[in-house]
Amino acid sequence: MNTAHPLQSKLLLTFDIGNTNVVLGLFEGDQLVNHWRLATSVSRTADEAWIVLKALCDNEQVQTDRIDGVAISSVVPDLTSVFIDLSRQQFRIVPYEVRADSAPSLQIHYRDPSAVGADRICNAVAGYQKHGGPLVVVDFGTATTFDVVNRAGEYLGGIITPGIELAGKILHLNAARLPKVTLNFPERIIADTTETSIQAGLLWGAVMVLEGLCERIFNELGEKAKVIATGGLSAVIAEHTQMIDAVEPYLVLEGLRILYHRHSR
């Protein structure tokens, strides 16, 4: 949650619908003035989502009648329609939904452009606008994704690996004696307990994957690229590597704002 103050102008409401969390953001002009993170629930209805949103806005003294635009990035199809319905019912707005065919300003070199996730499109657009190219955006979410943008701002493709939290859950669920652990870096990489051994593997493993894959990306590009980290664990990982040039925790929301203003009207 962020910046509680009365807002006097029209607002853009953004939804980043992920497999683990739904991140909501309110923009006043170019400024992200409020944001919230909710657990993803595919059983939530449009009415239930509205009750939660209204309570969050009321708590921050945000008048919902100032919302005059809605933009959605979703990788959870069952929830996309929920937030589209919320937008239509409560704001009388047909929301802008990010897809490859709704973001023609981004040239996508995937064999099937429609297969690129909306969150990856948003990351590429916002990352390039803020930092230029060539660029690698690493998003530490349910999956850890690497998205590569060239100097011209074109999306070249990328990499998808299991996310850190997901890997920890898989270990816990599939190995009877391995506990669920908090995601903190242990003091030593040669760990002397089961818990710290798992932490070392998950977190230092993520650092090694980051550094190794980025080096291979640079080799394939033929030049070094800026590396921008986003997602829930980006700041934690960035403290333990020199590979990351900047941390942008709300890059998908920024991409939603940029693409909404480019393409929704």
Phi, psi and omega per residue, in radians:
M1 nan 2.652 -2.917
N2 -2.681 2.537 2.845
T3 0.819 1.450 3.113
A4 -1.617 1.798 3.056
H5 -2.711 2.698 -3.128
P6 -1.076 2.375 3.134
L7 -1.836 2.301 -2.987
Q8 -1.824 -0.219 -3.087
S9 -2.049 3.125 -3.135
K10 -1.181 2.660 -3.034
L11 -2.146 2.577 2.973
L12 -1.815 2.175 3.091
L13 -1.703 2.214 -3.115
T14 -2.106 2.490 3.100
F15 -2.165 2.107 2.993
D16 -1.855 1.731 -3.012
I17 -1.677 1.843 -3.126
G18 -1.908 3.093 -3.104
N19 -1.239 -0.458 -3.119
T20 -1.876 -0.709 -3.091
N21 -2.322 2.687 2.886
V22 -1.901 2.103 3.120
V23 -1.820 2.185 3.139
L24 -1.853 2.447 3.095
G25 -2.402 2.529 3.028
L26 -2.034 2.196 3.107
F27 -1.908 2.326 2.930
E28 -1.914 1.825 -2.967
G29 1.132 -2.229 -3.137
D30 -1.606 -0.014 -3.025
Q31 -1.722 2.241 3.010
L32 -1.371 1.890 -3.004
V33 -1.760 -0.387 3.068
N34 -2.553 2.544 3.038
H35 -2.660 2.602 -3.122
W36 -2.469 2.668 3.112
R37 -2.161 2.167 3.138
L38 -2.099 2.646 3.028
A39 -1.196 2.388 3.090
T40 -1.192 2.270 3.098
S41 -2.383 1.922 -3.083
V42 -1.277 -0.199 3.118
S43 -1.548 -0.077 -3.106
R44 -1.220 2.374 3.084
T45 -1.642 2.958 3.110
A46 -1.081 -0.684 3.118
D47 -1.124 -0.740 3.121
E48 -1.148 -0.712 3.116
A49 -1.105 -0.664 3.114
W50 -1.140 -0.719 3.116
I51 -1.031 -0.761 3.131
V52 -1.148 -0.827 -3.127
L53 -1.065 -0.778 -3.122
K54 -1.097 -0.711 3.116
A55 -1.123 -0.724 3.118
L56 -1.101 -0.779 3.138
C57 -1.142 -0.742 3.124
D58 -1.070 -0.690 -3.140
N59 -1.098 -0.521 3.141
E60 -1.736 0.159 3.130
Q61 1.034 0.671 3.084
V62 -1.721 2.170 3.113
Q63 -1.466 2.032 -3.043
T64 -1.182 -0.308 3.106
D65 -1.278 -0.092 3.044
R66 -1.495 -0.144 3.112
I67 -1.339 2.015 -3.131
D68 -2.131 0.162 3.067
G69 -2.677 2.578 3.123
V70 -2.385 2.339 3.096
A71 -2.284 2.427 -3.027
I72 -2.219 2.285 2.882
S73 -2.050 2.155 -3.078
S74 -2.433 2.391 2.969
V75 -2.018 0.243 3.138
V76 -2.162 1.578 -3.039
P77 -0.936 -0.635 -3.108
D78 -1.144 -0.405 3.128
L79 -1.668 -0.343 -3.110
T80 -0.993 -0.824 -3.104
S81 -1.136 -0.516 3.119
V82 -1.089 -0.795 -3.080
F83 -1.396 -0.449 2.978
I84 -1.140 -0.784 3.122
D85 -1.104 -0.729 3.098
L86 -1.003 -0.801 -3.116
S87 -1.083 -0.770 -3.111
R88 -1.214 -0.719 -3.065
Q89 -1.286 -0.750 -3.002
Q90 -1.624 -0.509 -3.071
F91 -2.052 -0.090 -3.068
R92 0.982 0.688 -3.093
I93 -2.144 2.309 2.925
V94 -1.474 1.989 -3.019
P95 -1.262 2.713 3.000
Y96 -1.481 2.136 -3.134
E97 -1.933 2.177 -3.103
V98 -1.301 2.179 2.991
R99 -2.563 2.947 3.116
A100 -1.024 -0.695 -3.091
D101 -1.421 -0.150 3.074
S102 -1.790 0.044 3.137
A103 -2.247 1.085 -3.036
P104 -1.180 -0.232 3.122
S105 -1.251 -0.266 3.090
L106 -1.769 1.995 3.073
Q107 -1.384 2.136 -3.035
I108 -1.943 2.211 -3.100
H109 -1.743 0.228 2.987
Y110 -1.088 2.587 3.082
R111 -1.037 -0.687 3.048
D112 -2.110 1.648 -3.085
P113 -0.965 -0.534 -3.114
S114 -1.182 -0.248 -3.141
A115 -1.446 -0.161 3.135
V116 -1.351 2.202 -3.111
G117 -1.102 2.599 -3.138
A118 -1.043 -0.651 3.139
D119 -1.136 -0.625 3.132
R120 -1.229 -0.626 3.058
I121 -1.099 -0.816 3.137
C122 -1.073 -0.765 3.134
N123 -1.067 -0.756 -3.123
A124 -1.122 -0.779 -3.108
V125 -1.161 -0.856 -3.107
A126 -1.208 -0.705 3.124
G127 -1.060 -0.761 -3.133
Y128 -1.187 -0.720 -3.137
Q129 -1.115 -0.618 -3.085
K130 -1.486 -0.536 -2.968
H131 -2.230 -0.133 -3.098
G132 1.291 -2.979 -3.119
G133 -2.350 2.973 -0.013
P134 -1.204 2.711 -2.923
L135 -2.572 2.459 2.945
V136 -2.113 2.100 3.063
V137 -1.776 2.128 3.129
V138 -1.916 2.059 -3.076
D139 -1.908 1.957 -3.120
F140 -1.557 1.476 3.132
G141 -2.096 -2.628 3.076
T142 -0.965 -0.755 2.868
A143 -1.873 2.638 2.969
T144 -1.671 2.077 -3.093
T145 -1.976 2.534 3.054
F146 -2.047 2.110 3.141
D147 -2.098 2.258 -2.999
V148 -1.936 2.238 3.137
V149 -2.155 2.344 -3.112
N150 -1.519 -3.079 -3.086
R151 -1.075 -0.499 -3.121
A152 -1.477 -0.011 -3.141
G153 1.480 0.293 -3.140
E154 -1.599 2.463 3.139
Y155 -1.457 2.037 -3.062
L156 -1.576 -0.484 -3.046
G157 2.354 -2.766 -3.120
G158 3.041 -2.652 -2.990
I159 -2.414 2.517 3.021
I160 -2.191 2.208 3.078
T161 -2.259 2.819 3.067
P162 -1.050 2.426 3.101
G163 -1.236 2.853 -3.078
I164 -1.127 -0.839 3.138
E165 -1.113 -0.716 3.130
L166 -1.079 -0.754 3.129
A167 -1.075 -0.704 3.099
G168 -1.108 -0.721 3.125
K169 -1.136 -0.706 -3.138
I170 -1.104 -0.749 3.091
L171 -1.034 -0.819 -3.093
H172 -1.132 -0.722 -3.060
L173 -1.345 -0.458 -3.007
N174 -1.915 -0.066 3.076
A175 -2.204 1.963 -2.918
A176 -1.025 -0.541 -3.035
R177 -1.779 0.092 -3.132
L178 -1.721 2.107 -3.071
P179 -1.405 2.849 2.949
K180 -1.341 2.386 -3.053
V181 -2.191 2.739 2.978
T182 -1.314 2.614 -3.054
L183 -1.621 1.309 3.053
N184 -2.101 2.456 3.069
F185 -1.144 2.266 3.054
P186 -1.295 2.832 -3.126
E187 -1.155 -0.565 -3.089
R188 -2.243 2.528 3.094
I189 -1.351 -0.485 3.016
I190 -1.537 1.579 -2.964
A191 -1.460 2.679 -3.068
D192 -2.088 0.266 2.966
T193 -2.403 2.832 3.107
T194 -1.089 -0.734 -3.113
E195 -1.075 -0.863 -3.108
T196 -1.248 -0.466 3.051
S197 -1.117 -0.736 3.100
I198 -1.162 -0.761 3.112
Q199 -1.036 -0.765 3.137
A200 -1.087 -0.758 -3.135
G201 -1.139 -0.763 -3.104
L202 -1.210 -0.868 -2.976
L203 -1.475 -0.832 3.067
W204 -1.205 -0.533 3.034
G205 -1.074 -0.718 3.116
A206 -1.119 -0.662 3.098
V207 -1.113 -0.786 -3.123
M208 -1.131 -0.702 3.090
V209 -1.090 -0.812 3.113
L210 -0.968 -0.937 -3.057
E211 -1.167 -0.736 -3.117
G212 -1.172 -0.782 -3.131
L213 -1.198 -0.670 3.103
C214 -1.103 -0.712 3.092
E215 -1.062 -0.700 3.117
R216 -1.199 -0.641 3.068
I217 -1.092 -0.782 3.126
F218 -1.045 -0.735 3.141
N219 -1.086 -0.708 -3.120
E220 -1.249 -0.624 3.083
L221 -1.237 -0.506 -3.054
G222 1.497 0.194 3.113
E223 -2.855 2.791 3.092
K224 -1.329 2.553 3.104
A225 -2.113 2.715 2.980
K226 -1.190 2.513 3.112
V227 -2.029 2.077 -3.123
I228 -1.984 2.266 -3.138
A229 -1.851 2.460 3.076
T230 -2.495 3.063 -3.121
G231 1.656 2.984 -2.948
G232 -1.027 -0.648 -3.073
L233 -1.788 0.204 -3.048
S234 -1.086 -0.760 -3.106
A235 -1.161 -0.641 3.130
V236 -1.123 -0.811 -3.132
I237 -1.175 -0.692 -3.078
A238 -1.070 -0.462 3.128
E239 -1.208 -0.240 -3.010
H240 -2.108 0.317 3.092
T241 -2.655 2.589 3.043
Q242 -1.583 -0.025 -3.063
M243 -1.264 -0.539 -3.050
I244 -1.475 2.193 -3.117
D245 -1.547 -0.504 -3.134
A246 -2.763 2.626 3.058
V247 -1.951 2.207 -3.135
E248 -2.222 1.547 -2.975
P249 -1.143 -0.384 -3.073
Y250 -2.107 0.752 -3.051
L251 -1.170 -0.642 3.118
V252 -1.099 -0.749 3.112
L253 -1.081 -0.720 3.105
E254 -1.090 -0.714 3.104
G255 -1.125 -0.653 3.068
L256 -1.055 -0.775 3.131
R257 -1.076 -0.820 -3.101
I258 -1.086 -0.843 -3.086
L259 -1.210 -0.605 3.077
Y260 -1.032 -0.824 -3.107
H261 -1.254 -0.453 3.100
R262 -1.327 -0.684 -2.842
H263 -2.173 -0.172 -2.997
S264 -1.485 -0.272 -3.058
R265 -2.257 nan nan
